[in-house]
């Protein structure tokens, strides 16, 4: 099997070195998955533009999507990172686990979002049952929100697939097993 190492600052292009410096200044380190995407001269900058693009969704709503989609795609790296980020955005440990399962019993609007994000990711954008989409709109989301949901899913798929293929080391505390969720 091909081994992927996390590239260092000296091993990436000059434009990625600048981004590494910006990430280190903002976060205190360059996350391994961001470093790995820097194997491409342009992908890291392009990805960060996508990730930081304006959206109708709040940071909390984006984390709902990130957690549900990362669980569907089985990405240990993104589950670990978004467990930390989810808690930074106000979710409890129990809520993070529930969001990963595609539900949010603690908030009806976020529940509709989590359920739809999970179904879209599981079915690659196809719905055999319109109920999750109907619930999404009934919860107050709009067609703009749906497009923005798809953009966040696309963002997460990029990183989920990158980690699942490269298996680079996770540099966040491991996410707890979903089996610890009491239903």
Contact map, one row per residue, 1 for C-alpha under 8 A:
111000000000000000000000000000000000000000000000000000000000000000000000000000000000000000000000000000000000000000000000000000000000000000000000000000000000000000000000000000000000000
111100000000000000000000000000000000000000000000000000000000000000000000000000000000000000000000000000000000000000000000000000000000000000000000000000000000000000000000000000000000000
111110000000000000000000000000000000000000000000000000000000000000000000000000000000000000000000000000000000000000000000000000000000000000000000000000000000000000000100000000000000000
011111000000000000000000000000000000000000000000000000000000000000000000000000000000000000000000000000000000000000000000000000000000000000000000000000000000000000000111000000000000000
001111100000000000000000000000000001000000000000000000000000000000000000000000000000000000000000000000000000000000000000000000000000000000000000000000000000000000000001000000000000000
000111110000000000000000000000011011000000000000000000000000000000000000000000000000000000000000000000000000000000000000000000000000000000000000000000000000000000000001000000000000000
000011111111000000000000000000000011011000000000000000000000000000000000000000000000000000000000000000000000000000000000000000000000000000000000000000000000000000000000000000000000000
000001111111000000000000000000000010000000000000000000000000000000000000000000000000000000000000000000000000000000000000000000000000000000000000000000000000000000000000000000000000000
000000111111000110010000000000000000000000000000000000000000000000000000000000000000000000000000000000000000000000000000000000000000000000000000000000000000000000000000000000000000000
000000111111100010000000000000000000000000000000000000000000000000000000000000000000000000000000000000000000000000000000000000000000000000000000000000000000000000000000000000000000000
000000111111100000000000000000000000000000000000000000000000000000000000000000000000000000000000000000000000000000000000000000000000000000000000000000000000000000000000000000000000000
000000111111110110000000000000000000011010000000000000000000000000000000000000000000000000000000000000000000000000000000000000000000000000000000000000000000000000000000000000000000000
000000000111111110000000000000000000010010000000000000000000000000000000000000000000000000000000000000000000000000000000000000000000000000000000000000000000000000000000000000000000000
000000000001111111000000000000000000000000000000000000000000000000000000000000000000000000000000000000000000000000000000000000000000000000000000000000000000000000000000000000000000000
000000000000111111100000000000000000000010000000000000000000000000000000000000000000000000000000000000000000000000000000000000000000000000000000000000000000000000000000000000000000000
000000001001111111110000000000000000010011011000000000000000000000000000000000000000000000000000000000000000000000000000000000000000000000000000000000000000000000000000000000000000000
000000001101111111111000000000000000000000000000000000000000000000000000000000000000000000000000000000000000000000000000000000000000000000000000000000000000000000000000000000000000000
000000000000011111111100000000000000000000000000000000000000000000000000000000000000000000000000000000000000000000000000000000000000000000000000000000000000000000000000000000000000000
000000000000001111111110000000000000000000001000000000000000000000000000000000000000000000000000000000000000000000000000000000000000000000000000000000000000000000000000000000000000000
000000001000000111111111000001000010000000000000000000000000000000000000000000000000000000000000000000000000000000000000000000000000000000000000000000000000000000000000000000000000000
000000000000000011111111100000000000000000000000000000000000000000000000000000000000000000000000000000000000000000000000000000000000000000000000000000000000000000000000000000000000000
000000000000000001111111110000000000000000000000000000000000000000000000000000000000000000000000000000000000000000000000000000000000000000000000000000000000000000000000000000000000000
000000000000000000111111111111000000000000000000000000000000000000000000000000000000000000000000000000000000000000000000000000000000000000000000000000000000000000000000000000000000000
000000000000000000011111111111000000000000000000000000000000000000000000000000000000000000000000000000000000000000000000000000000000000000000000000000000000000000000000000000000000000
000000000000000000001111111110000000000000000000000000000000000000000000000000000000000000000000000000000000000000000000000000000000000000000000000000000000000000000000000000000000000
000000000000000000000111111100000000000000000000000000000000000000000000000000000000000000000000000000000000000000000000000000000000000000000000000000000000000000000000000000000000000
000000000000000000000011111111000000000000000000000000000000000000000000000000000000000000000000000000000000000000000000000000000000000000000000000000000000000000000000000000000000000
000000000000000000000011111111000000000000000000000000000000000000000000000000000000000000000000000000000000000000000000000000000000000000000000000000000000000000000000000000000000000
000000000000000000000011101111100000000000000000000000000000000000000000000000000000000000000000000000000000000000000000000000000000000000000000000000000000000000000000000000000000000
000000000000000000010011001111110110000000000000000000000000000000000000000000000000000000000000000000000000000000000000000000000000000000000000000000000000000000000000000000000000000
000000000000000000000000000011111110000000000000000000000000000000000000000000000000000000000000000000000000000000000000000000000000000000000000000000000000000000000000001000000000000
000001000000000000000000000001111111000000000000000000000000000000000000000000000000000000000000000000000000000000000000000000000000000000000000000000000000000000000001111000000000000
000001000000000000000000000000111111100000000000000000000000000000000000000010000000000000000000000000000000000000000000000000000000000000000000000000000000001001100001000000000000000
000000000000000000000000000001111111110000010000000000000000000000000000000000000000000000000000000000000000000000000000000000000000000000000000000000000000000000000000000000000000000
000001110000000000010000000001111111111000000000000000000000000000000000000000000000000000000000000000000000000000000000000000000000000000000000000000000000000000000000000000000000000
000011100000000000000000000000011111111000000000000000000000000000000000000000000000000000000000000000000000000000000000000000000000000000000000000000000000000000000001000000000000000
000000000000000000000000000000001111111100110000000000000000000000000000000000000000000000000000000000000000000000000000000000000000000000000000000000000000000001000000000000000000000
000000100001100100000000000000000111111111110000000000000000000000000000000000000000000000000000000000000000000000000000000000000000000000000000000000000000000000000000000000000000000
000000100001000000000000000000000011111110000000000000000000000000000000000000000000000000000000000000000000000000000000000000000000000000000000000000000000000000000000000000000000000
000000000000000000000000000000000000111111110000000000000000000000000000000000000000000000000000000000000000000000000000000000000000000000000000000000000000000000000000000000000000000
000000000001101100000000000000000000011111110000000000000000000000000000000000000000000000000000000000000000000000000000000000000000000000000000000000000000000000000000000000000000000
000000000000000100000000000000000000010111111100000000000000000000000000000000000000000000000000000000000000000000000000000000000000000000000000000000000000000000000000000000000000000
000000000000000000000000000000000000110111111110000000000000000000000000000000000000000000000000000000000000000000000000000000000000000000000000000000000000000000000000000000000000000
000000000000000100000000000000000100110111111111000000000000000000000000000000000000000000000000000000000000000000000000000000000000000000000000000000000000000000000000000000000000000
000000000000000100100000000000000000000001111111100000000000000000000000000000000000000000000000000000000000000000000000000000000000000000000000000000000000000000000000000000000000000
000000000000000000000000000000000000000001111111110000000000000000000000000000000000000000000000000000000000000000000000000000000000000000000000000000000000000000000000000000000000000
000000000000000000000000000000000000000000111111111000000000000000000000000000000000000000000000000000000000000000000000000000000000000000000000000000000010000000000000000000000000000
000000000000000000000000000000000000000000011111111100000000000000000000000000000000000000000000000000000000000000000000000000000000000000000000000000000000000000000000000000000000000
000000000000000000000000000000000000000000001111111110000000000000000000000000000000000000000000000000000000000000000000000000000000000000000000000000000000000000000000000000000000000
000000000000000000000000000000000000000000000111111110000000000000000000000000000000000000000000000000000000000000000000000000000000000000000000000000000010000000000000000000000000000
000000000000000000000000000000000000000000000011111110000000000000000000000000000000000000000000000000000000000000000000000000000000000000000000000000010010000000000000000000000000000
000000000000000000000000000000000000000000000001111111000000000000000000000000000000000000000000000000000000000000000000000000000000000000000000000000000000000000000000000000000000000
000000000000000000000000000000000000000000000000111111100000000000000000000000000000000000000000000000000000000000000000000000000000000000000000000000000000000000000000000000000000000
000000000000000000000000000000000000000000000000000111110000000000000000000000000000000000000000000000000000000000000000000000000000000000000000000000000000000000000000000000000000000
000000000000000000000000000000000000000000000000000011111100000000000000000000000000000000000000000000000000000000000000000000000000000000000000000100000000000000000000000000000000000
000000000000000000000000000000000000000000000000000001111100000000000000000000000000000000000000000000000000000000000000000000000000000000000001100100000000000000000000000000000000000
000000000000000000000000000000000000000000000000000000111110110000000000000000000000000000000000000000000000000000000000000000000000000000000000100110000000000000000000000000000000000
000000000000000000000000000000000000000000000000000000111111110000000000000000000000000000000000000000000000000000000000000000000000000000000000000000000000000000000000000000000000000
000000000000000000000000000000000000000000000000000000001111111000000000000000000000000010000000000000000000000000000000000000000000000000000000000000000000000000000000000000000000000
000000000000000000000000000000000000000000000000000000000111111100000000000000000000010011000000000000000000000000000000000000000000000000000000000000000000000000000000000000000000000
000000000000000000000000000000000000000000000000000000001111111110000000000000000000000000000000000000000000010010000000000000000000000000000000000000000000000000000000000000000000000
000000000000000000000000000000000000000000000000000000001111111111000000000000000000000000000000000000000000000000000000000000000000000000000000000010010000000000000000000000000000000
000000000000000000000000000000000000000000000000000000000011111111100000000000000100110000000000000000000000000000000000000000000000000000000000000000000000000000000000000000000000000
000000000000000000000000000000000000000000000000000000000001111111110000000000000000010000000000001100000000010011000000000000000000000000000000000000000000000000000000000000000000000
000000000000000000000000000000000000000000000000000000000000111111111000000000000000000000000000000000000000000011001100000000000000000000000000000010011000000000000000000000000000000
000000000000000000000000000000000000000000000000000000000000011111111100000001000100000000000000000000000000000000000000000000000000000000000000000000011001000000000000000000000000000
000000000000000000000000000000000000000000000000000000000000001111111110000001100110000000000001001100000000000000000000000000000000000000000000000000000000000000000000000000000000000
000000000000000000000000000000000000000000000000000000000000000111111111000000000000000000000000001111000000000001001100000000000000000000000000000000000000000000000000000000000000000
000000000000000000000000000000000000000000000000000000000000000011111111100000000000000000000000000100000000000000001100100000000000000000000000000000001001100000000000000000000000000
000000000000000000000000000000000000000000000000000000000000000001111111111101100000000000000000000100000000000000000000000000000000000000000000000000000001100100000000000000000000000
000000000000000000000000000000000000000000000000000000000000000000111111111000100000000000000000000110000000000000000000000000000000000000000000000000000000000000000000000000000000000
000000000000000000000000000000000000000000000000000000000000000000011111110000000000000000000000000000000000000000000100110000000000000000000000000000000000000000000000000000000000000
000000000000000000000000000000000000000000000000000000000000000000001111111000000000000000000000000000000000000000000000100000000000000000000000000000000000100110000000000000000000000
000000000000000000000000000000000000000000000000000000000000000000000111111100000000000000000000000000000000000000000000000000000000000000000000000000000000000100010000000000000000000
000000000000000000000000000000000000000000000000000000000000000000000110111111100000000000000000000000000000000000000000000000000000000000000000000000000000000110110000000000000000000
000000000000000000000000000000000000000000000000000000000000000000000100011111110000000000000000000000000000000000000000000000000000000000000000000000000000000000000000010001100000000
000000000000000000000000000000001000000000000000000000000000000000000000001111111000000000000000000000000000000000000000000000000000000000000000000000000000000100100000111100000000000
000000000000000000000000000000000000000000000000000000000000000001100100001111111100000000000000000000000000000000000000000000000000000000000000000000000000001100000000000000000000000
000000000000000000000000000000000000000000000000000000000000000000100110001111111110000000000000000000000000000000000000000000000000000000000000000000000000000000000000000001100000000
000000000000000000000000000000000000000000000000000000000000000000000000000111111111000000000000000000000000000000000000000000000000000000000000000000000000000000000000010111100000000
000000000000000000000000000000000000000000000000000000000000000000000000000011111111100000000000000000000000000000000000000000000000000000000000000000000000000000000000000110000000000
000000000000000000000000000000000000000000000000000000000000001001100000000001111111110000000000000000000000000000000000000000000000000000000000000000000000000000000000000000000000000
000000000000000000000000000000000000000000000000000000000000000000100000000000111111111000001001000000000000000000000000000000000000000000000000000000000000000000000000000000100000000
000000000000000000000000000000000000000000000000000000000000000000000000000000011111111100000000000000000000000000000000000000000000000000000000000000000000000000000000000110000000000
000000000000000000000000000000000000000000000000000000000000001000000000000000001111111110000000000000000000000000000000000000000000000000000000000000000000000000000000000000000000000
000000000000000000000000000000000000000000000000000000000001001100000000000000000111111111100001000000000000000000000000000000000000000000000000000000000000000000000000000000000000000
000000000000000000000000000000000000000000000000000000000000000000000000000000000011111111111001000000000000000000000000000000000000000000000000000000000000000000000000000000000000000
000000000000000000000000000000000000000000000000000000000000000000000000000000000001111111100000000000000000000000000000000000000000000000000000000000000000000000000000000000000000000
000000000000000000000000000000000000000000000000000000000011000000000000000000000000111111100000000000000000000000000000000000000000000000000000000000000000000000000000000000000000000
000000000000000000000000000000000000000000000000000000000001000000000000000000000000011111110000000000000000000000000000000000000000000000000000000000000000000000000000000000000000000
000000000000000000000000000000000000000000000000000000000000000000000000000000000000011111111111000000000000000000000000000000000000000000000000000000000000000000000000000000000000000
000000000000000000000000000000000000000000000000000000000000000000000000000000000000001001111111000000000000000000000000000000000000000000000000000000000000000000000000000000000000000
000000000000000000000000000000000000000000000000000000000000000000000000000000000010001000111111100000000000000000000000000000000000000000000000000000000000000000000000000000000000000
000000000000000000000000000000000000000000000000000000000000000000000000000000000000000000111111110000000000000000000000000000000000000000000000000000000000000000000000000000000000100
000000000000000000000000000000000000000000000000000000000000000000000000000000000000000000111111111000010100000000000000000000000000000000000000000000000000000000000000000000000000000
000000000000000000000000000000000000000000000000000000000000000000100000000000000010011000111111111100000000000000000000000000000000000000000000000000000000000000000000000000000000000
000000000000000000000000000000000000000000000000000000000000000000000000000000000000000000001111111110000000000000000000000000000000000000000000000000000000000000000000000000000101100
000000000000000000000000000000000000000000000000000000000000000000000000000000000000000000000111111111111000000000000000000000000000000000000000000000000000000000000000000000000000100
000000000000000000000000000000000000000000000000000000000000000100110000000000000000000000000011111111110000000001000000000000000000000000000000000000000000000000000000000000000000000
000000000000000000000000000000000000000000000000000000000000000100111110000000000000000000000001111111100000000000000000000000000000000000000000000000000000000000000000000000000100000
000000000000000000000000000000000000000000000000000000000000000000010010000000000000000000000000111111100000000000000000000000000000000000000000000000000000000000000000000000000100000
000000000000000000000000000000000000000000000000000000000000000000010000000000000000000000000000011111110000001001111100000000000000000000000000000000000000000000000000000000000000000
000000000000000000000000000000000000000000000000000000000000000000000000000000000000000000000000011111111000011101100000000000000000000000000000000000000000000000000000000000000000000
000000000000000000000000000000000000000000000000000000000000000000000000000000000000000000000010011001111111011101000000000000000000000000000000000000000000000000000000000000000000000
000000000000000000000000000000000000000000000000000000000000000000000000000000000000000000000000010000111111001000000000000000000000000000000000000000000000000000000000000000000000000
000000000000000000000000000000000000000000000000000000000000000000000000000000000000000000000010000000011111001000000000000000000000000000000000000000000000000000000000000000000000000
000000000000000000000000000000000000000000000000000000000000000000000000000000000000000000000000000000011111111000000000000000000000000000000000000000000000000000000000000000000000000
000000000000000000000000000000000000000000000000000000000000000000000000000000000000000000000000000000011111111100000000000000000000000000100000000000000000000000000000000000000000000
000000000000000000000000000000000000000000000000000000000000000000000000000000000000000000000000000000000011111110000000000000000000000100110000000000000000000000000000000000000000000
000000000000000000000000000000000000000000000000000000000000100100000000000000000000000000000000000000110011111111000000000000000000000000000000000000000000000000000000000000000000000
000000000000000000000000000000000000000000000000000000000000000000000000000000000000000000000000000001111111111111100000000000000000000000000000000000000000000000000000000000000000000
000000000000000000000000000000000000000000000000000000000000000000000000000000000000000000000000000000110001111111110000000000000001001100100000000000000000000000000000000000000000000
000000000000000000000000000000000000000000000000000000000000100110000000000000000000000000000000000000000000111111111000000000000000000100000000000000000000000000000000000000000000000
000000000000000000000000000000000000000000000000000000000000000110010000000000000000000000000000001001110000011111111100000000000000000000000000000000000000000000000000000000000000000
000000000000000000000000000000000000000000000000000000000000000000000000000000000000000000000000000001100000001111111110000000000001000000000000000000000000000000000000000000000000000
000000000000000000000000000000000000000000000000000000000000000000000000000000000000000000000000000001000000000111111111000000000001100100000000000000000000000000000000000000000000000
000000000000000000000000000000000000000000000000000000000000000010011000000000000000000000000000000001000000000011111111100000000000000000000000000010001000000000000000000000000000000
000000000000000000000000000000000000000000000000000000000000000010011001000000000000000000000000000001000000000001111111110000000000000000000000000000000000000000000000000000000000000
000000000000000000000000000000000000000000000000000000000000000000000000000000000000000000000000000000000000000000111111111010100001000000000000000000000000000000000000000000000000000
000000000000000000000000000000000000000000000000000000000000000000000000000000000000000000000000000000000000000000011111111111100000000000000000000000000000000000000000000000000000000
000000000000000000000000000000000000000000000000000000000000000000001001100000000000000000000000000000000000000000001111111110000000000000000000000000001000000000000000000000000000000
000000000000000000000000000000000000000000000000000000000000000000000001000000000000000000000000000000000000000000000111111110000000000000000000000000000000000000000000000000000000000
000000000000000000000000000000000000000000000000000000000000000000000000000000000000000000000000000000000000000000000011111111100000000000000000000000000000000000000000000000000000000
000000000000000000000000000000000000000000000000000000000000000000000000000000000000000000000000000000000000000000000001111111000000000000000000000000000000000000000000000000000000000
000000000000000000000000000000000000000000000000000000000000000000000000000000000000000000000000000000000000000000000011111111100000000000000000000000000000000000000000000000000000000
000000000000000000000000000000000000000000000000000000000000000000000000000000000000000000000000000000000000000000000001001111110000000000000000000000000000000000000000000000000000000
000000000000000000000000000000000000000000000000000000000000000000000000000000000000000000000000000000000000000000000011001011111100000000000000000000000000000000000000000000000000000
000000000000000000000000000000000000000000000000000000000000000000000000000000000000000000000000000000000000000000000000000001111100000000000000000000000000000000000000000000000000000
000000000000000000000000000000000000000000000000000000000000000000000000000000000000000000000000000000000000000000000000000000111111000000000000000000000000000000000000000000000000000
000000000000000000000000000000000000000000000000000000000000000000000000000000000000000000000000000000000000000000000000000000111111110000000000000000000000000000000000000000000000000
000000000000000000000000000000000000000000000000000000000000000000000000000000000000000000000000000000000000000000000000000000001111111000000000000000000000000000000000000000000000000
000000000000000000000000000000000000000000000000000000000000000000000000000000000000000000000000000000000000000100110010000000001111111100000000000000000000000000000000000000000000000
000000000000000000000000000000000000000000000000000000000000000000000000000000000000000000000000000000000000000000010000000000000111111110000000000000000000000000000000000000000000000
000000000000000000000000000000000000000000000000000000000000000000000000000000000000000000000000000000000000000000000000000000000111111111000000000000000000000000000000000000000000000
000000000000000000000000000000000000000000000000000000000000000000000000000000000000000000000000000000000000000100000000000000000011111111100000000000000000000000000000000000000000000
000000000000000000000000000000000000000000000000000000000000000000000000000000000000000000000000000000000000100110010000000000000001111111111000000000000000000000000000000000000000000
000000000000000000000000000000000000000000000000000000000000000000000000000000000000000000000000000000000000000000000000000000000000111111111100000000000000000000000000000000000000000
000000000000000000000000000000000000000000000000000000000000000000000000000000000000000000000000000000000000000000000000000000000000011111111000000000000000000000000000000000000000000
000000000000000000000000000000000000000000000000000000000000000000000000000000000000000000000000000000000001100100000000000000000000001111111000000000000000000000000000000000000000000
000000000000000000000000000000000000000000000000000000000000000000000000000000000000000000000000000000000000100000000000000000000000000111111100000000000000000000000000000000000000000
000000000000000000000000000000000000000000000000000000000000000000000000000000000000000000000000000000000000000000000000000000000000000111111111110000000000000000000000000000000000000
000000000000000000000000000000000000000000000000000000000000000000000000000000000000000000000000000000000000000000000000000000000000000010011111110000000000000000000000000000000000000
000000000000000000000000000000000000000000000000000000000000000000000000000000000000000000000000000000000000000000000000000000000000000000001111111000000000000000000000000000000000000
000000000000000000000000000000000000000000000000000000010000000000000000000000000000000000000000000000000000000000000000000000000000000000001111111100000000000000000000000000000000000
000000000000000000000000000000000000000000000000000000011000000000000000000000000000000000000000000000000000000000000000000000000000000000001111111110000000000000000000000000000000000
000000000000000000000000000000000000000000000000000000000000000000000000000000000000000000000000000000000000000000000000000000000000000000001111111111000000000000000000000000000000000
000000000000000000000000000000000000000000000000000000000000000000000000000000000000000000000000000000000000000000000000000000000000000000000011111111100000000000000000000000000000000
000000000000000000000000000000000000000000000000000000111000000000000000000000000000000000000000000000000000000000000000000000000000000000000001111111110000000000000000000000000000000
000000000000000000000000000000000000000000000000000000001000010010000000000000000000000000000000000000000000000000001000000000000000000000000000111111111000000000000000000000000000000
000000000000000000000000000000000000000000000000000000000000000000000000000000000000000000000000000000000000000000000000000000000000000000000000011111111100000000000000000000000000000
000000000000000000000000000000000000000000000000000000000000000000000000000000000000000000000000000000000000000000000000000000000000000000000000001111111110000000000000000000000000000
000000000000000000000000000000000000000000000000001000000000010011000000000000000000000000000000000000000000000000000000000000000000000000000000000111111111000000000000000000000000000
000000000000000000000000000000000000000000000000000000000000000011001000000000000000000000000000000000000000000000001000100000000000000000000000000011111111100000000000000000000000000
000000000000000000000000000000000000000000000000000000000000000000000000000000000000000000000000000000000000000000000000000000000000000000000000000001111111110000000000000000000000000
000000000000000000000000000000000000000000000010011000000000000000000000000000000000000000000000000000000000000000000000000000000000000000000000000000111111111000000000000000000000000
000000000000000000000000000000000000000000000000000000000000000001001100000000000000000000000000000000000000000000000000000000000000000000000000000000011111111100000000000000000000000
000000000000000000000000000000000000000000000000000000000000000000001100100000000000000000000000000000000000000000000000000000000000000000000000000000001111111110000000000000000000000
000000000000000000000000000000000000000000000000000000000000000000000000000000000000000000000000000000000000000000000000000000000000000000000000000000000111111111000000000000000000000
000000000000000000000000000000001000000000000000000000000000000000000000000001000000000000000000000000000000000000000000000000000000000000000000000000000011111111100000000000000000000
000000000000000000000000000000000000000000000000000000000000000000000100111011000000000000000000000000000000000000000000000000000000000000000000000000000001111111110000000000000000000
000000000000000000000000000000000000000000000000000000000000000000000000101000000000000000000000000000000000000000000000000000000000000000000000000000000000111111111000000000000000000
000000000000000000000000000000001000100000000000000000000000000000000000000000000000000000000000000000000000000000000000000000000000000000000000000000000000011111111100000000000000000
000000000000000000000000000000001000000000000000000000000000000000000000001010000000000000000000000000000000000000000000000000000000000000000000000000000000001111111111000000000000000
000000000000000000000000000000000000000000000000000000000000000000000000011000000000000000000000000000000000000000000000000000000000000000000000000000000000000111111110000000000000000
000000000000000000000000000000000000000000000000000000000000000000000000000000000000000000000000000000000000000000000000000000000000000000000000000000000000000011111110000000000000000
001100000000000000000000000000000000000000000000000000000000000000000000000000000000000000000000000000000000000000000000000000000000000000000000000000000000000001111111000000000000000
000100000000000000000000000000000000000000000000000000000000000000000000000000000000000000000000000000000000000000000000000000000000000000000000000000000000000000111111100000000000000
000111000000000000000000000000011001000000000000000000000000000000000000000000000000000000000000000000000000000000000000000000000000000000000000000000000000000000100111110000000000000
000000000000000000000000000000010000000000000000000000000000000000000000000010000000000000000000000000000000000000000000000000000000000000000000000000000000000000000011111000000000000
000000000000000000000000000000010000000000000000000000000000000000000000000110010000000000000000000000000000000000000000000000000000000000000000000000000000000000000001111111000000000
000000000000000000000000000000110000000000000000000000000000000000000000000010000000000000000000000000000000000000000000000000000000000000000000000000000000000000000000111110000000000
000000000000000000000000000000000000000000000000000000000000000000000000000010011001000000000000000000000000000000000000000000000000000000000000000000000000000000000000011111000000000
000000000000000000000000000000000000000000000000000000000000000000000000000000011001000000000000000000000000000000000000000000000000000000000000000000000000000000000000011111100000000
000000000000000000000000000000000000000000000000000000000000000000000000000100110000000000000000000000000000000000000000000000000000000000000000000000000000000000000000010111110000000
000000000000000000000000000000000000000000000000000000000000000000000000000100110010000000000000000000000000000000000000000000000000000000000000000000000000000000000000000011111000000
000000000000000000000000000000000000000000000000000000000000000000000000000000000000000000000000000000000000000000000000000000000000000000000000000000000000000000000000000001111101000
000000000000000000000000000000000000000000000000000000000000000000000000000000000000000000000000000000000000000000000000000000000000000000000000000000000000000000000000000000111111000
000000000000000000000000000000000000000000000000000000000000000000000000000000000000000000000000100110000000000000000000000000000000000000000000000000000000000000000000000000011111100
000000000000000000000000000000000000000000000000000000000000000000000000000000000000000000000000000000000000000000000000000000000000000000000000000000000000000000000000000000001111110
000000000000000000000000000000000000000000000000000000000000000000000000000000000000000000000000100000000000000000000000000000000000000000000000000000000000000000000000000000011111110
000000000000000000000000000000000000000000000000000000000000000000000000000000000000000000000100110000000000000000000000000000000000000000000000000000000000000000000000000000000111111
000000000000000000000000000000000000000000000000000000000000000000000000000000000000000000000000000000000000000000000000000000000000000000000000000000000000000000000000000000000011111
000000000000000000000000000000000000000000000000000000000000000000000000000000000000000000000000000000000000000000000000000000000000000000000000000000000000000000000000000000000000111
